[in-house]
Amino acid sequence: MDSLSMWEATAGERKQRPTLQGEQQCDVVVIGGGYTGLSTAYHLQEKGHKTVVLEKYHVGYGASGRNGGELLTGFQGTMETWAAKKGIETAKQMWQMSLDSIDITEKIIRENNIQCDFVRNGDIRPAYKLSHLDNFKREQEYMAKTFEFHELGVLDKYEIKSELNTDFYHGARTNERGAHYHPMKFARGLADLAEEKGAVIYEHSEALKIERNSKVIVTTKQGRVIADEVVVVTNAYAGNLHKTIKGSVVPVESIMIATEPLTEELMEELIPNNRAASDSKNLLYYFRRTADNRMAFGGSGRAFSKRDQLRLFDTLQSGMVEVFPQLKGAKVEYRWGGKVGFTQEMQPYIGQLQDGTHFAFGYCGRGAAMAVIAGKVLAQTIAHDDNVINPLKKEKLRPIPFHSQHAKAVGIMKFYKTWQDRYGS
């Protein structure tokens, strides 16, 4: 689903960067020109490490330029669940990392005047079922008592009207820490910033092979980079460059639509407080206002044919109108899709393999801010900082069983999740 995204169409003229030709030497070569790679390069350059970024297509081509632009706290599942899995201290570090990820992203944007329509009005999670509202109340109590976090609110079916003008949901959970931005503008701004710090970014320069002797040698079609360290941060767009990493991430397709620019009055009516929204369905809807008053609306998508693709987008548009009947006559100007990286444990992985490769991937739909702090953690690790805090550290990757059949498995999983949304509690 490589059709033009609304984000790319509205990001302004794209800077043309060179293709790698010949040989370059640096301290660190980063493979992947999305948020993680660009953040890694930016933070490495701040520490005085000469960095080269290799991007197969162009900056922000993958999920970094296609996502909903929603910066959310937490991870897949509640922090109570993560505390049961990891222990309370690790869970608290994970939670703090998710809070820090948005703070760091905002700091980079504001200090460097990146024009990416950044808005920090919090986020809202509408309750698809009445039972989900009970879960939100439990979460609110748990987070206040155990994590001393008091910025979650719970709204009933009537109170939600102050946040979303819809009868589709039974209530909602609000979080004052969330934010949203224009994802492609941010990707390009972060790339410009990394270059200002001294990083070199090569586009249309796919890494084809990684070799090691006393140095790391990364070969492209027209050149190679010789470095001390290599970082692979291709996430859901991982090819065959590093089979261990490819076998540890499952790409799941997500699709989005965006309306024509609507009146400010209508958008104020639909989402008065301009929060980022992501609901509680298993195959969720996520949506938000844009700076030019469009409705950007996303959901799950996996097509086997052109006809399937059209059907998925039509179904998503019907879902948007079901949530907001006021948009029944609104024209949809853009339809696009992308891949979200998931791991077997449903959490991001950040670490270094025995062969020396540094990696970060598997943000499970939370990468808009988490990828930025992951890049900082990678840079700190490479620079041997003493104060690296990484509760997501993964020291060994175990390929997911039957990974080659992941497309079929994802299809079955989505069928089951659809059944749960319709008939489950």
C-alpha positions as CSV (number, residue, x, y, z in Angstrom):
1,M,0.0,0.0,0.0
2,D,2.5,2.5,-1.2
3,S,0.0,5.2,-2.3
4,L,0.9,8.8,-1.4
5,S,0.2,9.5,2.2
6,M,-1.5,12.7,3.3
7,W,1.6,13.4,5.5
8,E,4.0,13.3,2.5
9,A,1.6,15.3,0.3
10,T,1.4,18.1,2.9
11,A,5.0,18.1,4.2
12,G,6.3,20.5,1.5
13,E,9.1,19.9,-0.9
14,R,11.3,17.0,-0.1
15,K,15.1,17.6,0.2
16,Q,17.1,15.6,-2.3
17,R,19.9,13.8,-0.6
18,P,22.8,12.0,-2.4
19,T,23.2,8.3,-3.1
20,L,26.3,6.6,-1.6
21,Q,29.0,6.3,-4.2
22,G,32.5,5.0,-3.4
23,E,33.9,4.5,0.0
24,Q,33.1,6.4,3.2
25,Q,34.6,5.9,6.7
26,C,32.9,6.8,10.0
27,D,32.6,5.8,13.6
28,V,29.0,4.4,13.3
29,V,27.0,3.4,10.3
30,V,23.2,3.5,10.8
31,I,21.0,1.4,8.5
32,G,17.5,2.9,8.4
33,G,16.4,6.5,7.9
34,G,13.3,6.5,10.1
35,Y,12.9,8.0,13.6
36,T,15.2,5.5,15.3
37,G,18.0,5.8,12.9
38,L,17.8,9.6,12.7
39,S,17.6,9.9,16.5
40,T,20.6,7.6,16.9
41,A,22.6,9.7,14.4
42,Y,21.5,13.0,16.1
43,H,22.5,11.8,19.6
44,L,25.7,10.2,18.4
45,Q,26.8,13.4,16.7
46,E,26.1,15.3,19.9
47,K,28.6,13.0,21.5
48,G,31.2,13.6,18.8
49,H,30.8,10.3,16.9
50,K,30.9,10.6,13.1
51,T,27.8,8.9,11.8
52,V,26.6,7.8,8.3
53,V,22.9,6.9,7.8
54,L,22.0,4.6,4.9
55,E,18.3,4.7,3.7
56,K,16.9,2.4,1.1
57,Y,14.4,4.9,-0.2
58,H,14.1,8.4,1.4
59,V,13.9,9.8,4.9
60,G,10.6,8.8,6.5
61,Y,9.7,6.4,3.8
62,G,8.5,3.7,6.2
63,A,6.4,3.8,9.3
64,S,8.0,7.1,10.4
65,G,6.2,8.9,7.5
66,R,3.0,6.9,7.5
67,N,1.8,6.6,11.1
68,G,-0.9,8.5,12.8
69,G,1.4,10.9,14.5
70,E,0.1,10.1,18.0
71,L,2.6,10.2,20.8
72,L,1.2,7.9,23.5
73,T,2.5,6.7,26.9
74,G,2.8,3.1,27.9
75,F,2.9,-0.2,26.0
76,Q,0.6,-2.8,24.6
77,G,-1.5,-3.8,27.6
78,T,-1.7,-2.2,31.0
79,M,1.2,-1.5,33.3
80,E,-0.4,-3.8,35.9
81,T,0.1,-6.6,33.3
82,W,3.7,-5.6,32.7
83,A,4.4,-5.5,36.4
84,A,3.1,-9.1,36.7
85,K,5.4,-10.1,33.8
86,K,8.5,-8.1,34.5
87,G,8.4,-7.2,38.2
88,I,7.3,-3.8,39.6
89,E,10.7,-2.1,39.4
90,T,11.2,-3.0,35.7
91,A,7.6,-2.0,35.0
92,K,8.2,1.4,36.6
93,Q,11.3,1.9,34.5
94,M,9.4,1.1,31.4
95,W,6.6,3.5,32.3
96,Q,9.1,6.3,33.0
97,M,10.8,5.6,29.7
98,S,7.5,6.0,27.9
99,L,6.9,9.3,29.7
100,D,10.4,10.5,28.9
101,S,10.0,9.5,25.3
102,I,7.4,12.2,24.7
103,D,9.3,14.7,26.8
104,I,12.5,14.2,24.8
105,T,10.7,14.4,21.5
106,E,9.0,17.6,22.6
107,K,12.4,19.0,23.8
108,I,14.0,18.3,20.4
109,I,11.2,19.9,18.6
110,R,11.0,23.0,20.7
111,E,14.7,23.6,21.2
112,N,15.4,23.3,17.5
113,N,12.2,24.9,16.2
114,I,11.1,21.9,14.1
115,Q,7.9,22.9,12.3
116,C,5.8,19.8,12.6
117,D,2.5,21.0,14.1
118,F,3.3,19.6,17.5
119,V,0.4,19.7,19.9
120,R,0.5,18.4,23.5
121,N,-3.1,18.3,24.7
122,G,-3.1,14.8,26.0
123,D,-4.7,11.7,24.4
124,I,-8.0,9.9,24.8
125,R,-8.9,6.2,24.7
126,P,-12.6,5.7,23.9
127,A,-14.2,2.6,25.4
128,Y,-15.7,0.4,22.7
129,K,-17.6,-1.7,25.2
130,L,-19.0,-0.9,28.6
131,S,-16.7,-3.5,30.2
132,H,-13.7,-1.5,28.8
133,L,-14.8,1.5,30.9
134,D,-14.6,-0.7,34.0
135,N,-11.1,-1.7,33.0
136,F,-10.2,2.0,32.6
137,K,-11.4,2.7,36.2
138,R,-9.2,-0.1,37.5
139,E,-6.3,1.2,35.5
140,Q,-6.8,4.7,36.9
141,E,-6.8,3.4,40.5
142,Y,-3.8,1.1,39.9
143,M,-1.7,3.8,38.3
144,A,-2.4,6.3,41.0
145,K,-1.7,3.9,43.8
146,T,1.3,1.9,42.5
147,F,2.9,4.3,40.0
148,E,1.9,7.6,41.7
149,F,0.6,8.7,38.3
150,H,-2.5,10.9,38.7
151,E,-3.1,12.2,35.2
152,L,-5.5,9.6,34.0
153,G,-9.2,10.6,33.9
154,V,-12.3,8.4,33.2
155,L,-15.4,9.7,31.5
156,D,-18.8,8.1,31.2
157,K,-21.0,8.0,28.1
158,Y,-22.3,11.5,28.8
159,E,-19.1,13.1,29.9
160,I,-17.2,11.9,26.8
161,K,-19.2,14.5,24.8
162,S,-16.9,17.1,26.2
163,E,-14.1,15.3,24.3
164,L,-15.6,13.5,21.3
165,N,-19.0,14.4,19.8
166,T,-20.0,10.8,19.1
167,D,-22.5,8.2,20.5
168,F,-20.3,5.3,19.3
169,Y,-18.4,4.8,22.6
170,H,-19.4,4.1,26.2
171,G,-17.0,6.5,27.7
172,A,-13.2,7.1,27.7
173,R,-9.9,7.2,29.5
174,T,-7.9,10.5,29.1
175,N,-4.2,11.0,29.7
176,E,-2.8,14.5,30.0
177,R,0.7,13.4,28.8
178,G,-0.1,12.5,25.2
179,A,0.6,14.6,22.1
180,H,0.4,14.5,18.3
181,Y,2.4,15.9,15.4
182,H,2.9,15.8,11.6
183,P,5.0,12.6,11.3
184,M,6.7,13.3,8.0
185,K,7.5,16.9,9.0
186,F,9.1,15.6,12.1
187,A,11.1,12.9,10.3
188,R,12.5,15.5,7.9
189,G,13.2,18.0,10.7
190,L,15.0,15.4,12.6
191,A,17.1,14.5,9.5
192,D,18.0,18.1,9.0
193,L,19.0,18.4,12.6
194,A,21.2,15.3,12.5
195,E,22.9,16.8,9.4
196,E,23.4,20.1,11.1
197,K,25.2,18.2,13.9
198,G,27.5,16.6,11.3
199,A,25.8,13.3,10.3
200,V,25.8,12.3,6.6
201,I,22.6,10.8,5.2
202,Y,22.5,8.8,2.0
203,E,19.2,8.0,0.3
204,H,18.4,5.4,-2.3
205,S,21.3,3.5,-0.7
206,E,20.1,0.1,0.4
207,A,22.5,-1.8,2.6
208,L,23.0,-5.1,0.9
209,K,25.6,-6.8,3.0
210,I,27.4,-6.5,6.4
211,E,30.9,-7.9,6.8
212,R,33.3,-7.8,9.7
213,N,37.0,-8.0,10.2
214,S,38.7,-5.5,12.4
215,K,36.0,-3.0,11.2
216,V,32.4,-3.2,10.0
217,I,31.9,-3.0,6.2
218,V,28.4,-2.2,4.9
219,T,28.1,-2.6,1.1
220,T,25.5,-0.9,-1.1
221,K,25.0,-1.1,-4.8
222,Q,27.4,1.7,-5.6
223,G,29.6,2.0,-2.5
224,R,30.5,0.9,1.0
225,V,30.9,2.3,4.4
226,I,33.7,1.3,6.8
227,A,32.9,1.9,10.5
228,D,33.6,0.8,14.0
229,E,30.0,0.1,14.9
230,V,26.8,-0.8,13.0
231,V,23.2,0.0,14.0
232,V,20.3,-1.8,12.2
233,V,17.0,0.0,12.7
234,T,14.7,-1.1,9.8
235,N,11.9,-2.3,12.1
236,A,8.9,-3.7,10.1
237,Y,10.7,-3.0,6.8
238,A,13.6,-5.4,7.6
239,G,14.7,-7.2,4.5
240,N,17.3,-10.0,4.3
241,L,20.2,-7.9,5.5
242,H,20.2,-9.4,9.0
243,K,18.2,-12.6,9.2
244,T,18.2,-12.8,13.0
245,I,16.6,-9.3,13.2
246,K,14.2,-10.1,10.4
247,G,13.1,-13.3,12.1
248,S,12.3,-11.4,15.3
249,V,9.9,-8.8,14.1
250,V,6.5,-9.3,12.6
251,P,5.2,-6.6,10.1
252,V,1.5,-5.9,10.5
253,E,-0.2,-3.7,8.1
254,S,-2.1,-0.6,9.2
255,I,-4.1,1.8,6.9
256,M,-5.2,5.4,7.1
257,I,-7.5,7.8,5.4
258,A,-7.7,11.5,5.5
259,T,-10.6,13.8,4.6
260,E,-10.4,17.0,2.6
261,P,-9.8,20.1,4.8
262,L,-13.0,20.7,6.8
263,T,-14.2,23.8,8.6
264,E,-12.5,24.6,11.9
265,E,-16.0,24.8,13.5
266,L,-16.8,21.2,12.5
267,M,-13.4,19.9,13.8
268,E,-13.9,21.8,17.1
269,E,-17.3,20.2,17.4
270,L,-15.9,16.7,16.8
271,I,-12.8,16.8,18.9
272,P,-13.0,19.9,21.0
273,N,-9.8,19.5,23.0
274,N,-7.7,18.4,20.0
275,R,-6.5,15.2,21.7
276,A,-5.0,12.2,19.9
277,A,-7.5,9.3,20.0
278,S,-7.0,5.6,20.0
279,D,-9.9,3.3,21.0
280,S,-10.1,0.1,23.0
281,K,-11.1,-2.3,20.1
282,N,-8.8,-5.2,19.5
283,L,-8.6,-4.1,15.9
284,L,-8.6,-0.5,16.9
285,Y,-9.5,2.8,15.3
286,Y,-7.1,5.7,15.9
287,F,-7.9,9.2,14.8
288,R,-7.2,12.9,15.3
289,R,-7.5,16.4,13.9
290,T,-4.7,17.7,11.7
291,A,-3.3,21.3,11.6
292,D,-5.2,21.9,8.3
293,N,-8.5,20.6,9.8
294,R,-8.7,17.2,8.2
295,M,-9.8,14.1,10.0
296,A,-7.0,11.5,9.9
297,F,-8.5,8.1,10.7
298,G,-6.7,4.8,10.9
299,G,-7.3,1.1,11.4
300,S,-6.1,-2.4,10.7
301,G,-5.5,-3.5,7.1
302,R,-4.1,-6.4,5.1
303,A,-5.0,-6.8,1.5
304,F,-4.3,-9.8,-0.9
305,S,-5.4,-7.9,-4.0
306,K,-6.3,-4.5,-5.4
307,R,-10.0,-5.3,-4.8
308,D,-9.2,-6.3,-1.1
309,Q,-7.4,-3.0,-0.7
310,L,-10.3,-0.9,-2.0
311,R,-12.6,-2.8,0.3
312,L,-10.5,-2.2,3.3
313,F,-10.4,1.5,2.7
314,D,-14.1,1.7,2.0
315,T,-14.7,-0.3,5.3
316,L,-12.5,2.1,7.2
317,Q,-14.3,5.1,5.8
318,S,-17.6,3.5,6.9
319,G,-16.1,3.1,10.3
320,M,-15.2,6.7,10.4
321,V,-18.7,7.7,9.5
322,E,-20.1,5.3,12.1
323,V,-18.0,7.0,14.8
324,F,-18.7,10.5,13.4
325,P,-21.9,10.6,11.4
326,Q,-21.2,14.3,10.8
327,L,-18.6,13.2,8.3
328,K,-21.0,11.3,6.0
329,G,-20.6,13.8,3.2
330,A,-16.9,14.5,3.7
331,K,-14.6,13.7,0.8
332,V,-11.7,11.4,1.5
333,E,-8.7,12.8,-0.3
334,Y,-5.9,10.4,0.8
335,R,-5.7,6.6,1.4
336,W,-2.4,4.9,2.4
337,G,-1.0,2.1,4.4
338,G,2.2,1.1,6.2
339,K,3.8,-1.6,8.3
340,V,3.9,-1.7,12.1
341,G,6.6,-3.8,13.8
342,F,5.5,-6.3,16.5
343,T,7.6,-8.6,18.6
344,Q,6.7,-11.9,20.2
345,E,6.6,-10.3,23.7
346,M,4.6,-7.3,22.4
347,Q,7.3,-4.9,23.6
348,P,10.1,-3.0,21.9
349,Y,13.5,-4.6,21.8
350,I,16.7,-2.5,22.2
351,G,20.1,-4.2,22.4
352,Q,23.3,-5.5,20.8
353,L,23.8,-9.0,19.3
354,Q,26.9,-11.1,19.9
355,D,28.1,-10.2,16.4
356,G,28.2,-6.6,17.5
357,T,25.1,-5.3,15.7
358,H,23.1,-2.7,17.7
359,F,19.3,-2.8,17.1
360,A,16.0,-1.4,18.1
361,F,12.6,-2.4,16.8
362,G,9.1,-3.7,17.5
363,Y,7.4,-0.6,18.9
364,C,4.0,-2.3,18.5
365,G,2.2,0.9,17.4
366,R,3.9,3.2,19.9
367,G,6.9,4.3,17.9
368,A,6.1,7.9,17.3
369,A,8.0,8.9,20.5
370,M,9.5,5.5,21.7
371,A,11.7,5.3,18.6
372,V,13.2,8.7,19.5
373,I,14.2,7.6,22.9
374,A,15.4,4.2,21.5
375,G,17.8,6.1,19.3
376,K,19.1,8.0,22.3
377,V,19.6,4.8,24.3
378,L,21.5,3.3,21.3
379,A,23.7,6.3,21.1
380,Q,24.4,6.2,24.9
381,T,25.2,2.5,24.7
382,I,27.7,3.0,21.8
383,A,29.3,5.9,23.6
384,H,29.6,3.8,26.8
385,D,27.7,6.3,28.9
386,D,27.5,5.4,32.6
387,N,23.9,6.3,33.1
388,V,22.1,4.2,30.4
389,I,18.7,3.1,31.6
390,N,17.2,0.5,29.3
391,P,14.4,-1.7,30.7
392,L,13.8,-2.9,27.2
393,K,17.2,-4.4,26.8
394,K,17.3,-7.6,24.8
395,E,20.6,-9.5,24.9
396,K,19.6,-12.3,22.6
397,L,17.1,-12.5,19.8
398,R,15.2,-15.8,19.3
399,P,13.6,-15.9,15.8
400,I,9.8,-16.3,16.0
401,P,8.7,-19.9,15.3
402,F,7.3,-20.3,11.7
403,H,8.2,-16.7,11.0
404,S,8.1,-17.3,7.3
405,Q,4.3,-18.0,7.7
406,H,3.7,-14.7,9.6
407,A,1.4,-13.4,7.0
408,K,-1.0,-16.3,7.4
409,A,-0.7,-16.1,11.2
410,V,-1.5,-12.4,11.2
411,G,-4.5,-13.0,9.0
412,I,-5.8,-15.7,11.5
413,M,-5.1,-13.4,14.4
414,K,-7.0,-10.5,12.9
415,F,-9.9,-12.8,12.1
416,Y,-9.9,-13.8,15.8
417,K,-9.6,-10.2,17.0
418,T,-12.6,-9.2,14.8
419,W,-14.6,-12.0,16.4
420,Q,-13.6,-10.8,19.9
421,D,-14.6,-7.2,19.0
422,R,-18.0,-8.4,17.9
423,Y,-18.8,-11.1,20.5
424,G,-16.3,-10.9,23.3
425,S,-16.6,-9.1,26.6
